[in-house]
C-alpha cells in the first residue's frame, strides 16, 4: 500500500482550490491537474507499507494529534521542474499545522517508519508537469484566502483505480478538542 497522512479539504476552501486549479487548467499548454477529490495537504509521506502496518500508523497519528485548529489558504506558487512545474496553493503561516506535522513525523519515526526528510512546506498540489505560455501572469489566477477547519487527519492510500489516481482513506483520526494546544 502506498500511504501518506494528510489534511483533506471541504466547503469554501475546496471550492477556492478548484477555482484556482481550473483557471490554471484553462491557461496551461500541458500538464496533469489534480482531481477535486484528491486535493489535500500532505503532512507525512510514507511510501509503500504493508497493510499490517495500518494499526501502528493510526496509533502514531493518535499520539501526534493536537487540538483542532483553522488554517487559511494563501497565494498560488510553483516548484520549478525541468519537464513542467508543480503548481500549488500555500497556506498562511500556521503554528498548529507546523506542530502537527512535526509531532506526526516524530511519532512515525519513533515507531520505525521512515518519512520524507524534506522540510515540511505546507501546500496543496493543483497540477504537475504544468507548462504555461511565456506571457503568463500569476495575477491571472484567482486568489485563495478561505479558512479550513482542521478537525481530523487521514491516512490515505494512493492507487490507480480504473486508470485514475485515487486517494482512499484507510484511517481517519479526529483531533481531540481536549488535546493541549501545542504550536
Secondary structure, DSSP 8 states (H G I E B T S, - for coil): -EEEEEEE--HHHHHHHHHHHHHHHHH-SEEEE--GGG-EEEEEEEEE--GGGHHHHHHHHHHH----EEEEEEEEEEE--TTSEEEEEEE---HHHHHHHHHHHHHHHHTT-----S----EEEEEEEEE--TT--GGGS-----EEEE-EEEEEEEEEETTEEEEEEEEEEE--TTS----
